[in-house]
Amino acid sequence: MTPLSPNASEPGVRRATITDVARLAGVGIKTVSRVLNDEPNVASATAERVRQAMAQLRWEPDLRARNLRRSDGRTHTIGLLVGSVTNPFAAQVNRAIEDAAAVRGSAVLTVSLDEDPEREIAAVAALTRRRVDGIALMPIAPSQAHLQAAMDHGLAVVCVDREPRGIAVDAVRSDSRTAATVATRHLLRRGHRRVGLLLDREDLWTAQQRRLGFLDALHAAGIDPTDCPILPGLRDAESSSMAAARLMRSDAPPTALFCGKNLITFGTVRALQHLGLQHRVALVGFDDFEFADLLDPGVTVVAQRPSQIGRLAAERLFARIERSDSRAPEAIDVPTDLIERGSGEIPPPAP
């Protein structure tokens, strides 16, 4: 008889099966199945024999096959697609969704898209092939219509941080436009009249909203927007540092800066310190970050609530998966908090 082995790649061996487990434990296959599924009406001594047989044979159930046999068709996995897992904001959203999923016995498959639209489409296709129950997505592609076919077959989808395009699904995000207005107004109230805006990619919904909020504040204060330079297309701290340095070396540098993303803030702080301007140029960043209060001066920020965003997104996603929420898709705006630490309170130079 061919010897058994949990490693089917070894020559001359055969992988143990559920039949082998049942034979070794002296029970039927149905009893092994009941033990695997923690079903009642199995004597504790019998269950223990089954577990010992599984351990002796080093046999593990085929999770994919078990999922296909579930009466509800669910796999108890969800996908989370974020711009970049290295971004502190995305990391906190990720943690909140993982915590919510763990309580429900679900696993989270996280994919970093690196702000690449093609990777969004490819990652969604890969996750749907793995029969995930739902997807939480930070949209990057110009349209999310590529999800529609999977949604028609029961896939639940919730967008996080950004507004979806081309599909009608729930979205949980910060009120970026209002937050940008608050940040800009904070600088204007200190007497600044030439405020520079440093922004992410212009095709991103969040960058568009923060630009609109910035302009809202300027218009309300009667300030000509052409007096306030806008530098878009900044993707990381390095490009932001170089852009901020060029701006501050220009013939008419701003007296205050508003950074539309945490990575942009990192680069701008570096540039101001390199130029020795950190105590002369006011700065407000969008999104809080670790050790912001330890810098000199501390960095004033409009702080998002990533943990709350992640928790609400997970709650809405699982409600859609479980069919317990039949409301029409909606946008859920999570408030932000202005945290004053010193950099945003620097006044403009005296006339």
Summary of the structure (lengths in Angstrom):
residues: 351
radius of gyration: 26.8
end to end distance: 95.6
largest distance: 95.6
contacts: 1165
relative contact order: 0.11
helix: 44%
strand: 16%
